[in-house]
């Protein structure tokens, strides 16, 4: 599992760098003259440009492996950040964020596919997916506040330059320390019992067709997350206020960290964790929209807890349904669904926030996703077991 350790380390650095930009991009865009509706469009286009990258990654990762795409994604994103440090008008920022959306689209499918290939056991794969979520969350706990602190101390331009060089150095290190792995071809370290040998000799189980309606879940989740990422930074009117906004993002991550640390949750069926976690997430967004008498920090903490349940469960569910093949394409489609939702969320929020609370839109998107899940397939999802 040496590859997993190195991958987690690089993912931590990459996610830290990327999440550090969350609380500062919107104030930066406003500082160079962008209106809220333009910012919503910019965030939406960033997600839409994920789509061609997701499609290329889906085919390329299965054919050429993950390392090439991980290195390219990190390196290109770092170079774009260096250019972003010298942006002077909103249209320049729009172009660079569009390019950034394209190159970062390779990162998630490549990383998830590599993790899934490290073992053939569905139980171990579930643990690796939970580990990915844990690393992601650990990085995002402190990075928003760190990004806001950087800007407050050294300004937007220097902060973007520093973050860009961090990604470039991480990409160079990934060249030497990440190796593509194919679990099915790996030699077992210990002698196998006769039953295990028979299982390894058996042909792969036929993949259960993945219903397209399953992908309504990541669309709804990403739509809601996009709305949250759009709305929270608008609370910051000054550089000092960005610290508060950064801390609010960190509260969400701390909530996710709590449930990701509850390893016993991995014993529950992935389908049920995905379904009920998404339903709880919808209720929390409804509570924010209706000004429920709870502190915003408590509701954001709850949103993080729900995400900590849903995201690793959704990845595990797709692994179960994939039949142990074509991980690249499976996670590519997942990333496409996330990209579509991430486009819809901030775009709708930017256009409709003067007429309706964007958090109502998040609630509706999540409830539609829960409603569209094919309930009659519950038994199939819950009973998915091992494959060779």
C-alpha positions in Angstrom: 0.0 0.0 0.0 3.0 2.3 -0.4 1.4 3.7 -3.5 -1.7 4.6 -1.5 0.3 6.4 1.1 2.1 8.5 -1.5 -1.1 9.2 -3.3 -2.8 10.3 -0.1 0.1 12.7 0.6 0.0 14.3 -2.8 -3.8 14.5 -2.6 -3.6 16.3 0.7 -1.3 18.9 -0.7 -3.4 19.3 -3.9 -6.7 19.6 -2.0 -5.2 22.0 0.5 -4.0 24.2 -2.3 -7.3 24.1 -4.2 -9.6 24.6 -1.1 -7.5 27.5 0.0 -8.9 29.4 -3.0 -12.6 28.9 -2.0 -13.0 32.0 0.3 -10.7 34.3 -1.8 -11.8 33.8 -5.4 -15.1 35.7 -5.0 -13.7 38.7 -3.1 -10.9 38.8 -5.7 -13.4 38.8 -8.6 -15.3 41.6 -6.9 -12.1 43.6 -6.4 -11.4 43.6 -10.2 -15.0 44.6 -11.0 -17.1 41.4 -11.3 -20.8 41.5 -10.4 -22.3 38.6 -8.4 -24.2 37.3 -11.5 -20.8 37.3 -13.4 -19.2 35.4 -10.6 -22.0 32.8 -10.7 -21.4 32.4 -14.4 -17.6 32.1 -13.9 -18.1 29.3 -11.3 -20.5 27.6 -13.6 -18.2 27.7 -16.6 -15.4 26.4 -14.5 -17.5 23.3 -13.9 -18.7 23.0 -17.5 -15.1 22.9 -18.8 -14.7 19.9 -16.5 -16.8 17.9 -19.0 -14.3 17.4 -21.9 -11.6 16.6 -19.3 -13.8 14.1 -17.6 -14.6 12.4 -21.0 -10.9 12.2 -21.9 -10.0 10.9 -18.5 -12.6 8.2 -18.7 -11.0 6.7 -21.7 -7.4 7.6 -21.1 -7.1 6.4 -17.5 -8.3 2.9 -18.4 -5.8 2.8 -21.4 -2.7 4.7 -20.1 -3.0 4.5 -16.3 -3.5 7.3 -13.7 0.0 8.8 -13.1 0.2 10.7 -16.4 -3.1 12.4 -15.8 -2.4 13.2 -12.1 0.9 14.8 -13.0 -0.5 16.8 -16.0 -3.5 18.0 -13.9 -1.4 19.3 -11.0 1.3 20.9 -13.2 -1.1 22.7 -15.5 -3.3 23.9 -12.6 -0.2 25.4 -10.9 0.9 27.2 -14.1 -2.6 28.7 -14.5 -2.5 30.0 -11.0 0.8 31.8 -11.7 -0.9 33.6 -14.6 -4.0 34.2 -12.4 -1.8 36.3 -10.1 -1.6 39.0 -12.8 -5.3 39.2 -13.8 -6.6 42.7 -14.0 -10.2 42.3 -15.3 -13.1 39.8 -14.9 -12.9 38.4 -18.4 -9.2 37.4 -18.0 -10.2 35.6 -14.8 -13.1 33.9 -16.6 -10.7 32.5 -19.3 -8.1 31.2 -16.7 -10.8 29.6 -14.5 -12.2 27.9 -17.6 -8.8 26.5 -18.4 -8.3 25.5 -14.8 -11.6 23.6 -14.8 -10.5 21.6 -17.8 -7.1 20.5 -16.5 -8.3 19.7 -13.0 -11.0 17.5 -14.5 -8.4 14.7 -14.9 -7.4 14.7 -11.2 -10.4 13.1 -9.5 -11.1 10.2 -11.9 -7.4 9.3 -12.1 -6.9 9.3 -8.3 -10.1 7.3 -7.6 -9.3 4.8 -10.4 -5.8 4.3 -9.0 -7.1 3.7 -5.5 -9.7 1.2 -6.7 -7.0 -0.8 -8.6 -4.9 -1.2 -5.4 -7.0 -4.1 -4.3 -9.7 -6.5 -5.6 -11.6 -6.7 -2.3 -14.7 -4.5 -2.2 -14.3 -4.1 1.5 -10.7 -2.8 1.2 -11.8 -0.6 -1.7 -14.5 0.9 0.5 -11.8 1.7 3.1 -9.6 3.3 0.5 -12.5 5.5 -0.7 -13.1 6.5 2.9 -9.4 7.2 3.2 -9.6 9.5 0.2 -12.5 11.3 1.7 -10.7 11.6 5.0 -7.6 13.1 3.3 -9.7 15.5 1.3 -11.5 16.6 4.4 -8.4 17.0 6.5 -6.9 19.3 3.8 -10.1 21.3 3.6 -10.4 21.8 7.4 -7.6 24.3 7.6 -7.1 25.4 4.0 -10.0 27.9 3.6 -8.9 29.8 6.7 -5.2 29.5 5.5 -6.1 31.0 2.1 -8.0 33.9 3.7 -5.1 34.5 6.1 -2.6 34.5 3.2 -4.5 37.1 1.3 -4.9 39.2 4.4 -1.2 39.1 5.0 0.4 39.1 1.5 -2.4 40.1 -1.0 -4.2 38.3 -3.8 -1.3 38.2 -6.3 1.4 36.8 -4.0 -1.1 34.3 -2.6 -2.0 32.9 -6.0 1.7 32.7 -7.0 2.6 30.8 -3.8 -0.3 28.4 -4.3 0.7 27.9 -7.9 4.2 26.9 -7.1 3.0 24.4 -4.4 1.0 22.6 -7.1 3.9 22.6 -9.5 6.3 21.1 -6.9 3.7 18.5 -6.0 3.4 17.5 -9.7 7.1 17.0 -10.0 7.2 14.9 -6.9 4.3 12.8 -8.2 6.4 11.8 -11.2 8.9 9.9 -9.0 6.6 8.6 -6.2 3.4 7.5 -7.8 3.2 4.2 -9.7 0.3 2.7 -11.6 -0.9 -0.5 -10.0 -3.2 -3.3 -11.3 -4.4 -5.3 -8.3 -5.6 -8.2 -10.4 -2.1 -8.8 -11.7 -0.3 -8.4 -8.4 1.2 -11.5 -6.7 -0.3 -12.3 -3.3 2.1 -11.8 -0.5 0.9 -14.9 1.5 -0.2 -18.4 0.4 -3.8 -18.6 -0.6 -6.3 -21.2 0.6 -7.9 -23.4 -2.1 -11.1 -21.4 -2.0 -9.2 -18.1 -2.5 -7.3 -19.7 -5.4 -10.6 -20.8 -7.0 -11.9 -17.2 -6.6 -8.9 -15.7 -8.3 -9.1 -18.2 -11.1 -12.8 -17.5 -11.7 -13.7 -15.0 -14.4 -14.8 -11.5 -13.2 -18.4 -11.1 -12.2 -20.6 -9.5 -14.7 -21.1 -5.8 -13.9 -24.6 -4.8 -12.9 -25.8 -2.2 -15.3 -25.6 1.1 -13.5 -29.0 3.0 -13.8 -28.4 6.5 -15.1 -30.8 7.8 -12.4 -28.1 7.1 -9.9 -26.1 10.0 -11.3 -28.9 12.4 -10.3 -27.3 12.1 -6.8 -23.9 13.6 -7.6 -25.7 16.3 -9.7 -27.9 17.3 -6.8 -25.0 17.1 -4.3 -22.7 19.2 -6.5 -25.5 21.7 -7.2 -26.0 22.3 -3.5 -22.3 22.5 -2.8 -21.8 25.0 -5.7 -24.6 27.2 -4.2 -22.9 27.0 -0.8 -19.5 27.9 -2.3 -21.1 30.8 -4.1 -23.1 32.2 -1.2 -20.7 32.0 1.7 -17.9 34.2 0.2 -20.5 36.9 -0.6 -20.7 37.4 3.2 -17.1 38.8 3.1 -17.0 42.5 2.2 -13.4 43.1 3.5 -10.2 41.2 3.7 -10.8 40.8 7.5 -14.2 39.3 6.8 -12.6 36.7 4.6 -11.2 35.1 7.7 -14.7 34.5 9.0 -15.8 33.1 5.7 -12.8 30.8 5.6 -13.7 29.5 9.1 -17.2 28.7 7.9 -15.8 26.5 5.2 -13.6 24.9 7.7 -16.7 24.1 9.9 -18.2 22.2 7.0 -15.0 20.2 6.7 -14.8 19.5 10.4 -18.3 18.0 10.3 -17.3 15.8 7.4 -14.2 14.7 9.4 -16.4 13.6 12.3 -18.4 11.1 10.2 -15.4 10.0 8.1 -13.7 9.0 11.3 -16.7 6.7 12.2 -15.2 3.7 10.4 -18.1 1.5 11.5 -20.3 3.3 9.0 -18.5 1.4 6.3 -20.2 -1.7 7.4 -23.6 -0.4 6.4 -24.8 -0.9 2.8 -23.5 1.8 0.5 -26.9 2.4 -1.0 -28.5 3.2 2.3 -25.7 5.5 3.4 -26.0 7.3 0.1 -29.8 7.6 0.2 -30.3 8.7 3.8 -27.3 10.9 3.8 -28.6 12.8 0.8 -32.0 13.2 2.4 -30.5 14.6 5.6 -28.4 17.0 3.5 -31.5 18.3 1.8 -33.2 18.9 5.1 -30.2 20.9 6.3 -30.3 23.2 3.3 -34.0 23.7 3.8 -33.3 24.7 7.4 -30.8 27.4 6.2 -33.3 28.6 3.6 -36.1 29.0 6.2 -33.9 30.6 8.8 -34.4 27.7 11.2 -33.5 28.8 14.8 -30.1 27.3 14.9 -26.7 29.0 14.5 -25.4 28.9 10.9 -22.3 27.2 12.1 -24.3 24.3 13.6 -26.2 23.8 10.2 -22.9 24.0 8.3 -21.4 21.4 10.7 -24.4 19.1 9.9 -23.9 19.6 6.2 -20.3 18.5 6.6 -21.4 15.4 8.5 -23.9 14.4 5.8 -21.3 14.9 3.1 -18.9 12.7 5.1 -21.4 9.9 4.9 -22.6 10.4 1.3 -19.4 10.9 -0.7 -17.4 7.8 0.2 -20.6 5.7 0.1 -21.4 6.9 -3.4 -17.9 6.0 -4.6 -18.2 2.5 -3.0 -21.7 2.0 -4.5 -20.3 2.7 -8.0 -17.4 0.3 -7.4 -19.9 -2.4 -6.4 -21.9 -1.9 -9.6 -18.9 -1.6 -11.9 -18.1 -5.3 -11.6 -14.4 -4.6 -11.0 -13.8 -3.2 -14.5 -13.5 0.1 -16.3 -12.9 2.2 -13.2 -11.7 5.1 -15.3 -15.0 5.4 -17.1 -17.1 4.8 -14.0 -15.4 7.6 -12.1 -15.3 9.8 -15.2 -19.1 9.6 -15.5 -19.3 10.4 -11.8 -17.1 13.5 -12.3 -19.2 14.5 -15.3 -22.3 14.4 -13.1 -20.5 16.4 -10.4 -19.5 19.0 -13.0 -23.0 19.4 -14.3 -24.3 20.0 -10.8 -21.5 22.4 -10.0 -22.4 24.4 -13.1 -26.1 24.5 -12.3 -25.7 25.5 -8.7 -23.7 28.8 -8.8 -25.3 29.8 -12.2 -28.8 29.5 -10.8 -27.8 31.2 -7.6 -26.3 34.1 -9.4 -29.3 34.6 -11.6 -32.1 34.0 -9.0 -30.8 35.1 -5.7 -32.7 38.4 -5.9 -36.0 36.4 -6.2 -35.5 33.3 -4.1 -33.0 32.0 -1.5 -30.5 29.9 -3.4 -30.6 27.4 -0.5 -34.2 26.6 -1.6 -32.7 25.6 -5.0 -30.2 23.4 -3.2 -33.0 21.7 -1.3 -35.1 21.1 -4.4 -32.1 19.7 -6.3 -31.3 17.2 -3.5 -34.9 16.1 -3.0 -35.3 15.5 -6.7 -32.2 13.3 -6.6 -33.5 11.3 -3.7 -36.9 10.9 -5.4 -35.4 9.8 -8.7 -33.3 7.0 -7.2 -34.7 3.6 -8.4 -35.9 2.3 -5.0 -36.8 -1.1 -6.5 -33.1 -1.7 -7.0 -32.3 -1.4 -3.3 -31.9 -5.1 -2.8 -29.4 -5.3 -5.6 -27.2 -2.5 -4.2 -27.2 -3.8 -0.7 -26.3 -7.4 -1.7 -23.2 -6.5 -3.9 -20.3 -8.5 -2.6 -16.8 -9.4 -3.8 -15.5 -9.7 -7.3 -12.2 -11.1 -8.6 
